[in-house]
Amino acid sequence: MRAGVLRHRVDIEEFGVTLDSEGAQVEGWDSILDSDEPLLPAEIVALSGREFVAAQAVQAGVTTRITIRWRSDVKPSMRVVHDGDIYNIKAVLPDPKLRVHMTLMCETGVNDG
């Protein structure tokens, strides 16, 4: 996989429950990357867009393909964040033979995960 294609930098987050300083449970999204690990190089390509009416308001959704280097810890329950945009992962398509890259089929614009 050519490095020049991976020109975007993304973070991958997982929803979880943690304890705050007072011992109360707090739900939220946390990065799966280590604190000293930089953002992941990725390629983001918008594939299609759609509009629909929900709750008396027009909503817009965009199907997006995000390609990253292969990782074993990415699941469809996670989300990708790039420059404040949130991409909900719908499917993880690994490279089954070489384990060089993986494709994340995502949707954005419908909700914030």
N, C-alpha and C positions, 0 to 999 in steps of 0.2 A: 504494500500500500504506500503510495507516494505521500510524503509529508506535506507537500504543498497544497494538496486537496483539503487537508484538515486545518482550515484557516480560522475557524471559530473556536472560542474557549468556553466550555460549559462545566456546570456542576451537576452532579446527580444527587438527588435527595430522597430519603426514605421517611415515611410517616411513622411516628413512634410516640411512646409515652416515656417521659423522664420525670425525675423528682426535682423540684426547685429547692432553694435553700431552706425553706420551712418544712419540707417533707411532703408537700402537696403534689399530686400528679398533674403534669402539664403535657397536653397533646400538641404536637407540632411536627414540622418537617426539619430533618437534620441531614447534613451532608454525609455521604458515605466515604468521602475522601478524607485522608488524614489531614490534620491541621497544617502540616508542613508540605503537603502534596499540592502542587499547583493545579489550576483548572485543567480539565482534559481537552486535548485537541479534538475537534470534531468537524464534520461537514454537515451543514443544515440545508436541506432542499425542500421547499414547499411543493407539494404534489397536486393538491386540489383544494378548492374552497367551496363553502356552501353557506347558505343562509336559511334560517327557519324561524318560525314564530313559536315562542315558548313563554308562558306566563305573561301574555299580552305585550311582549317586547320582542323585537327582532334580535336574534342571536346570530353570530357568525362563527364558523369553525373552519380551521385549516388543517388538512392532513399533511403531515411533515415526515420526511425521512431523515433521520440523524445517524450518521456513521461514525463510530468511534473505534479505537483499537480494542482488541478482544480483552474482556474482563470476565471473571467467573461470578462476580457478585451483583450483576444487574438483573432486576426482575421487573415484570410488567406492573407491579404495584408501586413502582417508584416514579419519579418525575425528573425532567431535565430543566435546568434554569440557564438561560443565556441572556445577558444584558437586561434582566428584569422580566423577560418573557418566560412563561411557564409552559412546558410541553408535557402533557400527560402521556406516559408510555402505555401503548395499547398492546404491542407485541415486541418480543425480542427475537431477532432472527440471527443466530450465530453462524459464523463461517465454519461448517462442520468438519472440513478436511484439514485446513491449515491453521485454524485458530489465530488468524491474523487480524480480523476485524469483526465487528458485529453491527447489524443494522437495527435501529430502534424505530418502529413505526409509532408515530406520536400524533396527538391532536392538541391544538391550542386554540384559544379564543372562546371556548364554550364555558369554561370555568377556570378557576385558579388552583385546581387540584385539591 
